[in-house]
Amino acid sequence: MVHNINLIDREEETAFLEEAYTQTKSQLLVLYGRRRVGKTYLLQHFMRNKKHAYFLCTKGNEVEQIRLLSRMIGETFNDTALIMSPFSEWRALFIYLHEKAQKEKVLLVIDEFPYLITANSAITSIFQKYWDEYLSNSKIMLILCGSSIAMMESEVLAHKSPLYGRRTGQWKVKPMNFENALKFFPKGASVKEAVRIFAITGGVPFYLADLDLGKTAIENILERIARKGKMLYEEGEILLKEELRDPSTYFSMLEAMSAGNTKQTEIANRIGMDSTALPRYLSTLERLEYVEKIAPVTEPKKSKKTIYKIKDNFMDFWYKFIYPNRSYIEDNNYKKFREFLDVYFEKHVSFAFEGICRDFLKGQNAKDLLPISITKIGTWYGYYRDEDFGERTPVEIDVVALDENGDGIIFTECKWQDLSYRGTEKLIAELKEKSKRVEWNNSKRKEYFAVFARKIDGKENLRKNGFLAYDLDDF
């Protein structure tokens, strides 16, 4: 689907494709990424004003797809004979492409390549054979594109794949950050509502384009998501079904994590499963980038203090609000659904806001606008023993950024609320107390303190006093 919008935030991807197109040697590129992330739209923009053949694979059988692809190629070269009598086997098609790509650049895009693999599990071996025999010494640029991350990584990119070593480049297209997602919104739109909507969609372009960005997040949920027949109503389920043969356990795990269960034992207890059986499921969700494994930012990579959280805003939203409330929605009981939404939605937004703040700091760092040069950024959590009662007390800091080369550290609090000047000072004082619990270069580190909020009164005075203070006006 092509939306009537400009291509947003794909400068790096476009430059990657354009650079490959200028090469005189044959190019075999792999472009992949989650469903709806904008791969096809990116390719459509790239193909503009270039002679090309684009083929979207179907779930049909192999011979039918060879015929359809042949016809598309025939149309590209105005070859009536090929259009009327398409090939029915790969060798003839590759020989034809070889002949055409001797004198001129041939751009061929095969989209949703995993469907071809499903039709014939030997397809990567076939492509490898004919690439070596016919296309490797031509002027062709072949792009294999797919939405099934698991299949693209295991069947196309993995070391065991016959195509391994043949590709000349690969790119994983990812959702965009909040700064670029803002460009989807109409001029003068409320940044506060944009944050709320980003908490639903994340940076997935198709979702942003499907919603009415002139309306509030709640209006969009009620009118365009939590409605039978709407495109996003079953999306959280479809995403897993397209990647996994038996997604039922994954449904339960995501619902458990969306409800706040972050430790492996907590997730296992919630879904009634042995904790030792979870790692392979968690590993799959990590690979699909729906879930992330988190440890305190000051911990080594193999820390035992790991927890798991849903990384993808849309999946977190869907499994928190749609999945457990589908009975209400199916029964048109929107009163009950709205009550659930009213109680929990702003808390959900606050978690998404932390991610936005973290990305904002990364952007400031890239522009060299911070007092330190960040080499590592994440969250921090731990425990300390209460001196009065001797109880083990949890402590958490939303975002901590480190300069591992210069011993600088930024402690950050993110509040999805409006703060007065005194309220911000109090928050910073509390943050300073919590920072004392963080064991990292304590004797020599240079400490800085940052606060993010929807609105901060006296923000400039705080900055004059050496604090980092940001609100939505800075976005």
Number of C-alpha atoms within 10 A of each C-alpha: 9 11 11 7 8 10 16 15 15 16 10 10 18 16 12 14 21 13 10 18 21 11 13 14 17 22 24 21 20 23 22 26 22 22 19 16 20 24 23 22 18 19 19 15 14 16 18 9 7 12 13 19 21 18 19 16 20 17 13 12 13 21 14 16 22 19 20 20 24 27 24 21 24 20 15 17 16 12 13 12 10 18 20 11 12 21 21 17 15 18 16 14 18 17 16 17 20 22 14 16 20 14 10 13 21 25 20 23 24 19 23 21 26 26 21 22 17 15 16 13 13 13 20 18 13 15 18 19 15 18 21 11 14 17 26 18 16 22 24 25 27 22 23 21 26 28 24 22 20 19 19 23 16 12 21 22 18 14 12 10 17 19 21 15 12 17 18 15 15 17 15 15 17 16 20 18 17 21 14 15 22 21 12 17 18 10 9 7 14 17 15 16 17 21 24 22 27 25 27 28 26 26 24 23 22 17 18 19 15 16 20 15 18 16 14 16 22 18 13 18 20 15 14 18 22 26 19 15 10 13 13 22 20 18 16 18 18 14 17 19 15 14 18 15 8 10 17 12 12 19 17 18 23 24 25 20 22 20 15 14 20 18 17 20 15 16 24 19 14 16 15 10 14 12 15 10 11 17 11 10 14 20 14 16 20 17 14 18 16 20 21 18 16 17 20 22 19 20 14 10 11 8 11 9 13 15 16 19 19 23 18 21 22 23 25 27 23 25 23 22 23 25 21 12 18 18 12 16 19 12 8 14 13 16 11 13 20 16 10 13 18 12 10 12 19 15 12 20 19 19 16 23 23 21 19 22 24 21 16 18 20 20 14 14 16 12 9 12 12 16 16 21 21 23 14 14 20 17 19 21 18 14 13 12 11 11 8 6 7 9 11 12 10 11 14 17 19 19 24 24 25 23 18 16 10 14 17 20 25 23 24 27 22 23 21 20 14 14 21 14 14 12 13 23 15 12 17 19 13 12 20 16 11 15 22 10 15 21 10 17 13 12 8 10 15 15 16 18 19 22 25 26 22 19 20 23 16 14 19 13 12 18 13 9 8 12 18 20 23 21 21 14 11 10 12
